[in-house]
């Protein structure tokens, strides 16, 4: 089983990634920028901000995390310029500045990301506000018991 954790970013995907990695052998995992270019092997744990692929293999378990785009944008704006530059690269985008990339436009294409995952079969969708109370649902979906950390408040401007 390969576990894929795509998200809009700033939705708890890192917390979920580490929680699953701690409970599922081989305890490895990686971030993938572009799913189409990645050589994903069975039994990997993958985190990504990429859009959905055309086909999801049957042996993949996909948990898509999403949230309120305005809250996500404010959370991104609270980060350092270097962090924002790298975060935008994860989406295949270029960070210009807060005004151009986050205020005046959906520079991360958050809604396009969400739309690409929305109607796929066999994908568990979890909103950020529900994530930290969803260990049982996630464990059942994966067939492995996981423990989630306590929710911490994310930074926002």
Phi, psi and omega in degrees: 000129173259136180250124180245129179240085174274155178201170174281354185087147180058034182235016178093011183294326178293316178299315179294318179305310182290326178295316179292316181301327180287340186249347186240120173298147012268017180062027177243168177178170181202163174266135179239124178289309185234113182300322182296331181268352186272139174267083185275123181264160176297145177077015175272157171246118187240134172248140180205159170245014181287162173288166181294143174286166178296324182226136175254118180302149182299330184274004177269142169249121186244126176240106182267125179253136182217170179199188179287119183303325179293320178292320178298313179300316179297323178294318177296319181297334181282353183271169179291160178300318180296317179300314180298318179302312180294318181300316178297322176301324178299335178264001184073027183239168178244127177278127177262293173196172184302316184298309183289315190272338186234330182268308184280343183208167174270071186298339176267356183055047182300318182289325175295320177299310181299315182299324183294332182262347194302314190252026181272143177285154174061030175241126176273121181257127180227126176284144180309319182296340181256350189304310191283358172249016187249016182303319182294316179296316180295317179300317178296318180298320182274338186077020181219135179284126176239158176239126179266148177289169174289147180291135173244150179290132178275155181286139174219161178270000000 
